[in-house]
């Protein structure tokens, strides 16, 4: 592993403000951008003037992903998370939600207690991270949901805090282990997670959301660097840090999405904003189910 270099890229544009703790960015084939807000409990759609509410979901809307039919699936943590751990209030309802193209929404499954992020796999099924308890409780879970039957399967319990999730170019399942600064990779064989490997061991910061470029490199949001601003690090799948980018002065840039033309959207969660880098310098990997 090398220390990488700080790469010069265009400064980001601010495209939305006052949206709370922004998360879960995604692009649609028609060119629209959606994102969630944990603190507002909403799914937003970017507009020329900022953002409009696409769905008022309540709770704490976290990661989001797009299905083949245009529906958006949301990891609803139920507003259970705070800096000191979960909050078990009467309105703390966690699970996975669906937002349909007409704006209506509903629960898909309530077994994940406080899901963080989710993605579709090459099998067409939905994979979900579920930290479940206080950050250092070491009781994470990974779920798989068949969105057609709405059946959920617990794939594994983890001894780490599972955060961001995605399938790489090699179709391994990558999961951010936030508090020990790792990206973990699994192969999926016969419906089971096998061959757990540490794909990335970060030297500074802790991983949150991530995406992939078209070459299969991981582009990772590194948060909680003490008195330093958050940054976006690029890592090869062999664990070498290639470069890093500092979007601004805030400590938490928690999630990103990169399109095929090299436009990156960044969630400036601490600043309550959404940013765009028009030319990241590499194209994004097409995600399932569109790959």
LUMGUMI-168034 format. One record per residue (C-alpha): y, z, x. Coordinates in nm, 2 decimals, decimal comma. Layout:
{pt {Y Z X}},
...
This chain:
{pt {0,00 0,00 0,00}},
{pt {0,35 -0,08 0,12}},
{pt {0,67 0,07 0,02}},
{pt {0,80 -0,25 -0,12}},
{pt {1,16 -0,36 -0,12}},
{pt {1,46 -0,33 -0,36}},
{pt {1,49 -0,68 -0,50}},
{pt {1,82 -0,83 -0,60}},
{pt {1,81 -0,96 -0,96}},
{pt {2,09 -1,03 -1,21}},
{pt {2,24 -0,72 -1,36}},
{pt {2,12 -0,66 -1,71}},
{pt {2,32 -0,73 -2,02}},
{pt {2,35 -0,46 -2,29}},
{pt {2,23 -0,61 -2,61}},
{pt {2,21 -0,30 -2,84}},
{pt {2,35 0,05 -2,83}},
{pt {2,32 0,37 -3,04}},
{pt {1,96 0,31 -3,11}},
{pt {1,82 0,64 -2,99}},
{pt {1,52 0,67 -2,76}},
{pt {1,43 0,30 -2,75}},
{pt {1,07 0,20 -2,70}},
{pt {0,80 -0,06 -2,78}},
{pt {0,98 -0,40 -2,72}},
{pt {0,80 -0,72 -2,82}},
{pt {0,88 -1,09 -2,86}},
{pt {0,76 -1,31 -3,15}},
{pt {0,67 -1,68 -3,11}},
{pt {0,98 -1,77 -3,30}},
{pt {1,20 -1,60 -3,04}},
{pt {1,29 -1,27 -3,21}},
{pt {1,29 -0,94 -3,03}},
{pt {1,18 -0,61 -3,20}},
{pt {1,17 -0,26 -3,06}},
{pt {1,12 0,09 -3,19}},
{pt {1,32 0,41 -3,17}},
{pt {1,13 0,74 -3,13}},
{pt {1,43 0,96 -3,23}},
{pt {1,53 0,74 -3,52}},
{pt {1,18 0,68 -3,64}},
{pt {1,25 0,31 -3,69}},
{pt {1,15 -0,05 -3,60}},
{pt {1,45 -0,25 -3,51}},
{pt {1,52 -0,62 -3,48}},
{pt {1,77 -0,75 -3,23}},
{pt {2,06 -0,95 -3,37}},
{pt {2,36 -1,13 -3,22}},
{pt {2,56 -0,81 -3,29}},
{pt {2,31 -0,55 -3,18}},
{pt {2,02 -0,44 -3,39}},
{pt {1,92 -0,41 -3,75}},
{pt {1,66 -0,19 -3,91}},
{pt {1,34 -0,38 -3,98}},
{pt {1,15 -0,07 -4,11}},
{pt {1,24 0,29 -4,15}},
{pt {0,91 0,44 -4,05}},
{pt {1,00 0,81 -4,01}},
{pt {0,84 1,03 -3,75}},
{pt {0,85 0,91 -3,40}},
{pt {0,79 0,53 -3,37}},
{pt {0,67 0,47 -3,02}},
{pt {0,47 0,17 -2,88}},
{pt {0,44 -0,15 -3,08}},
{pt {0,25 -0,48 -3,06}},
{pt {0,23 -0,81 -3,25}},
{pt {-0,07 -0,93 -3,44}},
{pt {-0,17 -1,29 -3,49}},
{pt {-0,05 -1,29 -3,85}},
{pt {0,30 -1,17 -3,75}},
{pt {0,24 -0,81 -3,85}},
{pt {0,36 -0,54 -3,60}},
{pt {0,14 -0,24 -3,53}},
{pt {0,32 0,08 -3,43}},
{pt {0,20 0,39 -3,24}},
{pt {0,35 0,66 -3,46}},
{pt {0,36 0,99 -3,27}},
{pt {0,48 1,18 -3,58}},
{pt {0,78 1,32 -3,40}},
{pt {0,54 1,56 -3,24}},
{pt {0,67 1,52 -2,88}},
{pt {0,94 1,71 -2,71}},
{pt {1,02 1,81 -2,35}},
{pt {0,80 2,12 -2,40}},
{pt {0,51 1,96 -2,59}},
{pt {0,41 1,88 -2,94}},
{pt {0,59 2,00 -3,25}},
{pt {0,36 2,07 -3,55}},
{pt {0,61 2,06 -3,83}},
{pt {0,52 1,98 -4,19}},
{pt {0,65 1,62 -4,15}},
{pt {0,45 1,57 -3,82}},
{pt {0,23 1,28 -3,93}},
{pt {0,09 1,08 -3,65}},
{pt {-0,13 0,77 -3,65}},
{pt {-0,11 0,39 -3,63}},
{pt {0,11 0,20 -3,88}},
{pt {0,14 -0,16 -3,98}},
{pt {0,47 -0,33 -4,06}},
{pt {0,40 -0,66 -4,24}},
{pt {0,62 -0,97 -4,21}},
{pt {0,78 -0,89 -4,55}},
{pt {0,90 -0,55 -4,42}},
{pt {0,65 -0,33 -4,61}},
{pt {0,45 -0,08 -4,40}},
{pt {0,15 0,14 -4,44}},
{pt {-0,09 0,36 -4,24}},
{pt {-0,38 0,18 -4,07}},
{pt {-0,55 0,49 -3,93}},
{pt {-0,47 0,86 -3,89}},
{pt {-0,74 0,97 -3,64}},
{pt {-0,51 0,92 -3,34}},
{pt {-0,32 1,24 -3,34}},
{pt {0,00 1,14 -3,16}},
{pt {-0,05 0,79 -3,03}},
{pt {0,18 0,66 -2,76}},
{pt {0,11 0,29 -2,71}},
{pt {-0,12 0,01 -2,82}},
{pt {-0,23 -0,34 -2,75}},
{pt {-0,47 -0,61 -2,87}},
{pt {-0,77 -0,69 -2,66}},
{pt {-0,96 -1,02 -2,60}},
{pt {-1,20 -0,91 -2,87}},
{pt {-0,92 -0,90 -3,13}},
{pt {-0,94 -0,53 -3,16}},
{pt {-0,65 -0,28 -3,12}},
{pt {-0,66 -0,04 -2,83}},
{pt {-0,46 0,28 -2,85}},
{pt {-0,35 0,56 -2,61}},
{pt {-0,34 0,91 -2,77}},
{pt {-0,21 1,20 -2,54}},
{pt {-0,28 1,43 -2,84}},
{pt {-0,14 1,76 -2,69}},
{pt {0,12 1,89 -2,46}},
{pt {0,17 1,68 -2,14}},
{pt {-0,03 1,90 -1,92}},
{pt {-0,31 1,98 -2,17}},
{pt {-0,54 1,72 -2,01}},
{pt {-0,68 1,61 -2,35}},
{pt {-0,59 1,24 -2,38}},
{pt {-0,79 0,99 -2,58}},
{pt {-0,84 0,62 -2,59}},
{pt {-0,92 0,46 -2,93}},
{pt {-1,02 0,12 -3,05}},
{pt {-0,93 0,01 -3,41}},
{pt {-1,07 -0,28 -3,61}},
{pt {-0,75 -0,38 -3,80}},
{pt {-0,96 -0,58 -4,05}},
{pt {-1,19 -0,30 -4,15}},
{pt {-0,95 -0,02 -4,05}},
{pt {-1,23 0,16 -3,87}},
{pt {-1,15 0,36 -3,56}},
{pt {-1,37 0,44 -3,26}},
{pt {-1,31 0,70 -3,00}},
{pt {-1,38 0,52 -2,67}},
{pt {-1,33 0,81 -2,43}},
{pt {-1,15 1,14 -2,38}},
{pt {-0,94 1,16 -2,06}},
{pt {-0,84 1,43 -1,81}},
{pt {-0,50 1,26 -1,78}},
{pt {-0,20 1,18 -2,00}},
{pt {-0,25 0,82 -2,12}},
{pt {0,07 0,64 -2,18}},
{pt {0,13 0,26 -2,15}},
{pt {-0,17 0,03 -2,21}},
{pt {-0,24 -0,35 -2,17}},
{pt {-0,50 -0,61 -2,08}},
{pt {-0,43 -0,78 -1,75}},
{pt {-0,50 -1,14 -1,64}},
{pt {-0,85 -1,03 -1,54}},
{pt {-0,90 -0,88 -1,89}},
{pt {-0,95 -0,53 -1,75}},
{pt {-0,78 -0,26 -1,96}},
{pt {-0,50 -0,09 -1,77}},
{pt {-0,37 0,25 -1,87}},
{pt {-0,08 0,45 -1,73}},
{pt {-0,17 0,80 -1,62}},
{pt {0,18 0,94 -1,62}},
{pt {0,17 1,28 -1,46}},
{pt {-0,04 1,18 -1,15}},
{pt {0,15 0,86 -1,10}},
{pt {-0,15 0,62 -1,15}},
{pt {-0,24 0,30 -1,33}},
{pt {-0,61 0,32 -1,42}},
{pt {-0,82 0,01 -1,49}},
{pt {-1,14 -0,02 -1,69}},
{pt {-1,38 -0,31 -1,75}},
{pt {-1,49 -0,35 -2,11}},
{pt {-1,86 -0,42 -2,13}},
{pt {-2,07 -0,42 -2,45}},
{pt {-1,79 -0,25 -2,62}},
{pt {-1,77 0,04 -2,37}},
{pt {-1,52 0,13 -2,10}},
{pt {-1,69 0,12 -1,76}},
{pt {-1,60 0,12 -1,39}},
{pt {-1,29 0,34 -1,41}},
{pt {-1,07 0,26 -1,10}},
{pt {-0,73 0,36 -0,98}},
{pt {-0,55 0,02 -0,97}},
{pt {-0,21 0,16 -0,86}},
{pt {-0,12 0,49 -0,70}},
{pt {0,26 0,50 -0,72}},
{pt {0,45 0,65 -0,42}},
{pt {0,75 0,76 -0,62}},
{pt {0,81 0,81 -0,99}},
{pt {0,57 0,83 -1,29}},
{pt {0,45 0,53 -1,49}},
{pt {0,54 0,48 -1,85}},
{pt {0,53 0,14 -2,02}},
{pt {0,43 -0,17 -1,83}},
{pt {0,37 -0,54 -1,86}},
{pt {0,23 -0,82 -1,64}},
{pt {0,37 -1,14 -1,49}},
{pt {0,18 -1,47 -1,51}},
{pt {0,02 -1,40 -1,17}},
{pt {-0,14 -1,08 -1,30}},
{pt {0,10 -0,84 -1,11}},
{pt {0,18 -0,52 -1,29}},
{pt {0,55 -0,46 -1,37}},
{pt {0,58 -0,08 -1,43}},
{pt {0,86 0,14 -1,56}},
{pt {0,89 0,43 -1,31}},
{pt {1,06 0,74 -1,47}},
{pt {1,14 1,09 -1,36}},
{pt {1,25 1,04 -1,00}},
{pt {1,45 1,36 -0,98}},
{pt {1,82 1,29 -0,93}},
{pt {1,75 0,92 -0,88}},
{pt {1,78 0,65 -1,15}},
{pt {1,47 0,51 -1,31}},
{pt {1,34 0,18 -1,18}},
{pt {1,10 -0,11 -1,25}},
{pt {0,83 -0,16 -0,99}},
{pt {0,61 -0,46 -0,93}},
{pt {0,26 -0,40 -0,81}},
{pt {-0,02 -0,63 -0,72}},
{pt {-0,36 -0,57 -0,88}},
{pt {-0,48 -0,47 -0,53}},
{pt {-0,24 -0,17 -0,53}},
{pt {0,04 -0,31 -0,31}},
{pt {0,40 -0,24 -0,42}},
{pt {0,58 -0,57 -0,40}},
{pt {0,93 -0,48 -0,50}},
{pt {1,15 -0,26 -0,73}},
{pt {1,45 -0,31 -0,94}},
{pt {1,71 -0,05 -1,05}},
{pt {1,86 -0,15 -1,39}},
{pt {2,13 0,11 -1,39}},
{pt {2,21 0,48 -1,35}},
{pt {1,99 0,64 -1,62}},
{pt {1,67 0,82 -1,54}},
{pt {1,44 0,67 -1,81}},
{pt {1,38 0,30 -1,85}},
{pt {1,06 0,35 -2,04}},
{pt {0,93 0,01 -2,15}},
{pt {0,97 -0,36 -2,09}},
{pt {0,86 -0,70 -2,21}},
{pt {0,87 -1,03 -2,02}},
{pt {0,85 -1,38 -2,18}},
{pt {0,72 -1,70 -2,05}},
{pt {1,07 -1,82 -1,95}},
{pt {1,13 -1,51 -1,74}},
{pt {1,36 -1,32 -1,98}},
{pt {1,30 -0,94 -1,96}},
{pt {1,40 -0,69 -2,23}},
{pt {1,43 -0,33 -2,11}},
{pt {1,44 -0,01 -2,31}},
{pt {1,71 0,21 -2,17}},
{pt {1,57 0,51 -2,36}},
{pt {1,79 0,78 -2,20}},
{pt {2,10 0,57 -2,27}},
{pt {2,00 0,48 -2,63}},
{pt {2,03 0,11 -2,55}},
{pt {1,84 -0,21 -2,50}},
{pt {1,91 -0,43 -2,20}},
{pt {1,82 -0,79 -2,11}},
{pt {1,77 -0,95 -1,77}},
{pt {1,80 -1,33 -1,84}},
{pt {1,62 -1,44 -1,52}},
{pt {1,36 -1,20 -1,39}},
{pt {1,23 -1,45 -1,14}},
{pt {0,88 -1,48 -1,27}},
{pt {0,72 -1,56 -1,61}},
{pt {0,54 -1,31 -1,82}},
{pt {0,17 -1,31 -1,90}},
{pt {0,09 -1,42 -2,25}},
{pt {-0,05 -1,11 -2,43}},
{pt {-0,35 -1,10 -2,66}},
{pt {-0,40 -1,22 -2,93}},
{pt {-0,18 -1,51 -2,82}},
{pt {-0,34 -1,57 -2,48}},
